[in-house]
Amino acid sequence: MKPDTSQATIMIVDDEPENLNVLETVLSLAGYRVAAFPRGAMALAAARDEMPDLILLDVNMPEMDGYEVCRRCKADERLQHIPIVFLSALTDISDKARAFEVGAVDYVPKPFAQAEVVARVGTHIKLRRYQHHLEELVEQRLAELTEAHRRLQLWDGANKLWLNVLSHEMRTPLNGVIGSAELLFGDLAADSPLHALRADYDEACARIDKLMNDALALVAIEVKPADIAVAPISLALALSKALDAGAGQIPAIEPRAALAAVEGVTVVADAALLDRAFGDLLLTATQCVKTGESIVLETRVVDGQAQVIIATGGGMLSAEALEMFFEVGGQRTLLKGGGDFGLGAALASRILQLFNGHVAVHNGEHRGLVMEVSLPVHAAPPPASLDFPDYSGAP
């Protein structure tokens, strides 16, 4: 955009009539509207009635000098953005410095060349109009972002409401379906081949129940995070509880070796939520391996951050799938079987963010996935040594 400098209003303030006449003539011929005043007080009053686009201001004037006129302009909320160019016979560096200190944008020494004054006026008018245009663009963009934020809040609120309604309202009809199915299984003859469906049925019921509970937890975290209580807790204990909860589903992990690096480490979190986050990440890992493939759990402390690494020995995911891994409903493909990861990974990610942590995922160097959790270490006395259960699978 090239700003139009025509019809800009230039105010000239100078107690010398000859300077006023010369500048008024030159600037009028250049296409500007000109308002000329011999006194600073008169100029200030006129500027408040009709604001000029630029002020050419002499320094040495009776009653009120140019420095004071400039100071008063800059102190006035309506006038403070008007660019002021000083015209003065004072040539000392201190005089010029004082002009810029009170808010001038330029300083032209007298006697001045008419062409130079016109050129400098044109430059500052363009700069002011560029600035004004930029301010308009910023205001417009801010209004657009405000509206987008409002719509996003409405949409986000609708999503949360949907999750809440889904979790509560679907339990009643689902309980009816599950109860009817239980009755049908109970009425089957002992030798009925339909009994083979029982394991799949139980797994599906457990999955539905977890999805409902996870949806409620997501709503609670995103709507009222301030209501969640936090306290220093043992990181190793939280991991141990997650392993205990997943016993029988998680491939062999020897906890004492896996958790040794964080056995004395404390983090600040809600114990139940942190247990849940680690449990969901471990269960997500089980969806990425087939029978006989491994899951490796490692821990370490680096630069005040406790790190938990969960690595699988299964398949790998595309870049797009990795990017959506922790989004609600974002992961569409399991590395074994069909369906998706449910809400577990998304819930775990949000729980860790609540406690100033985060989790990332990437493909392993050769195969499998690697989930890396990081939580800030809390400076507190270490808890007592843990008595780990045996998750190694050994008889």
Secondary structure as UniProt FT lines:
FT   TURN            6..7
FT   STRAND          9..13
FT   HELIX           17..29
FT   TURN            30..31
FT   STRAND          33..37
FT   HELIX           40..49
FT   STRAND          54..58
FT   HELIX           66..75
FT   TURN            77..81
FT   STRAND          84..88
FT   HELIX           93..101
FT   TURN            102..103
FT   STRAND          106..109
FT   HELIX           114..169
FT   HELIX           171..187
FT   TURN            190..191
FT   HELIX           193..197
FT   HELIX           198..223
FT   HELIX           225..227
FT   STRAND          231..234
FT   HELIX           235..245
FT   TURN            246..249
FT   HELIX           255..259
FT   HELIX           260..262
FT   TURN            263..264
FT   STRAND          266..269
FT   HELIX           271..286
FT   TURN            287..288
FT   TURN            291..292
FT   STRAND          295..302
FT   TURN            303..304
FT   STRAND          305..312
FT   HELIX           319..323
FT   TURN            324..326
FT   TURN            328..330
FT   TURN            342..343
FT   HELIX           344..354
FT   TURN            355..356
FT   STRAND          358..363
FT   STRAND          369..376
//
